[in-house]
Amino acid sequence: MPDVTLSAASVDELQTDFESAVPCHQIDGRNVWKGAIAYYIQSFVYDGDTPVATDAADAVLPEDNSAETVKEFEDACSGAQPV
């Protein structure tokens, strides 16, 4: 079995971080936020092919993602207010 290192952030810590996260520019039409612990990206919940919820978000932890992915979020959140 491969070694898997999980993030040290708890669900409660991520929830608190998300609540104070600042909006960034969208990535692929999805809202993005930057918190102190992680970036967050809007996620959609589907029932078959029909979206049933659009108010959810997934945490994107820098230590759990590739440098390329992290750079995309850094670029979306650099400086300016979202458009």
N, C-alpha and C positions, 0 to 999 in steps of 0.2 A: 504494500500500500504506500502511495507517495506521501511525503511530508506535506501537510497542509497547515499553514500558519494563519490563524484567524485574527482579525482585527481585535484590538483590546477594547474598543469602544462598545459600550453596552447599548441596548435598545433605548433605554431611558436617556442616556447621554446624547444619543443621536436625535431623539425626539426634541430634547431641549435645544440642541444645536440648530435643528431645522427651524424651530419656532423663532429664532433670532437671525436666521440666515438672510442675506441680502440678495435681491434679484439680479440676474445677469442677463446677457443676451441669450436668445434661444439657440439651441443646437438641434438641427433637423426638425424645426417646428415645435420643439418641446421646451417648456419653461425650464430654466436652470437657476439655481440659487447657490450661494457660497456661504458656508458656515465656518466656524473655527476648526471643526474636526474634519468635515467632509464637504464635498460638493453634493448637490442634490439635483436630480433630473425628473421631470414630470413623467409619470408612468400611467398607462391606460389599462383598465380592467375590461376584459371582453367576455361576452357570452356568445360563443361561436365567433361570428364575424362582426358582431355588433358591440361597439363600445358602451359599457354601462356605467363607467366612472372615469373621470379625468382629473380628479382632485387628489390623486395619490402621487407619491414621489419615492424614488429609490436613492439610497445613499451611494455615493461614489467615493470610496476611500482611496486616497493617493497610494497608500502602501499595498493595496489590493489590485491595482490596475497598472497597465503598461505606461511607460513614459509618454507614448504617443497619445493615449487617452487622457492622461493628466494634463498634457499641454493643450488639448482641445478645450478642456474646462478652464484652464488658466487664461487662455485667449478669450473665451466667452465672458470671463469675469474681470478682465483687466480694465481698470480705469472707468470707462464711461457707464452711464446709466443704460439700462436696456432700452431697446427700440420697440 
